[in-house]
Amino acid sequence: MKSSARSAGKTPAERDIPIQVFRERFVFNRRTGAFFTSSREGAFILEAAWRGLSREEIEKEVALKFGVSAAVAMSDTERFLLRLKEMHLLPEQMRAGK
C-alpha cells in the first residue's frame, strides 16, 4: 500500500525511473539498491537523462540552473554522461547514443 501512495500523482514514466535524487546530491538506484553521492550538477544530469531529456537539452538546463557558460555546460554534461554510461547508469536511449 505504501508504494501506491508514493506513486500517487506521478506519471507512468516517473514511476518507471529507477533513479531517485534526495537533497540534490544523494542518489538511490531503486533497481540495485545502490545509494551514492554526486555533485549537485551530476545528480541533476543523471535525473535529467532518466526524465528523457536529450544531451543538448541537458546542457541548456545545466547552464541555466547552475549559471555556467554554454561551453562549460557542454563539457561537464558530456564528461558526466560518458562516466554514467561506463557505470551502466543511463537509460537505454542514452546508452545507445540516440
C-alpha positions, 0 to 999 in steps of 0.5 A: 500500500505504501508504494501506491501512495508514493506513486500517487500523482506521478506519471507512468514514466516517473514511476518507471525511473529507477533513479531517485535524487534526495537533497540534490546530491544523494542518489538511490538506484531503486533497481540495485539498491545502490545509494551514492553521492554526486555533485549537485550538477551530476545528480541533476544530469543523471535525473535529467537523462532518466526524465528523457531529456536529450544531451543538448537539452541537458546542457541548456538546463545545466547552464541555466540552473547552475549559471555556467557558460554554454561551453562549460555546460557542454563539457561537464554534461558530456564528461558526466554522461560518458562516466554514467554510461561506463557505470551502466547508469543511463537509460537505454536511449542514452546508452545507445547514443540516440 
